[in-house]
Amino acid sequence: MEEKKEGCPFCDIALGKVPSRRVYEDEHVVAVLDINPASQGHMILIPKKHFSTLLELPSSLMTYMASMCKQLSWAVLRTMKAQGTTIILAQGEAAGQTIPHIFFHIIPRKDQDGLKIVALPQQPFSLQDLVDVKAMIAKGMKQEMEGGA
């Protein structure tokens, strides 16, 4: 973890070096309106310290950011008459992360808004594939809970 990473646009936003439409700010995070919004009120929630991935992000800050996503989501539901929100965290280039700084999109949604943000295709897997994947994930979780052994 770094306080700030040179050349990171989200670090620059957090430090106020780049103009932004701040919706919320405290000592840990800043929420700004997205400059390329998917819908009116689309925000991004950024930790003020630089973390590239979830592996770097302290659990306590992840919990705090999840709580802030909830509060920002409720704010747009109440004030903008949104019927829902889509909250997205992309980690890694393969998942669509374009800037190596963890952040959440909070996107207000309305019925019939036409946004197709995430379409999850259904993949055919055998029962044995599912059993094998379950075992791998369970092993990974056990290792993580034991301190990454």
PyMOL commands that set and color helices and strands:
alter all, ss='L'
color gray80, all
select helices_A, chain A and resi 9-14+59-79+93-95+127-145
alter helices_A, ss='H'
color red, helices_A
select strands_A, chain A and resi 22-25+29-33+43-47+84-88+104-109
alter strands_A, ss='S'
color yellow, strands_A
deselect
rebuild
show_as cartoon
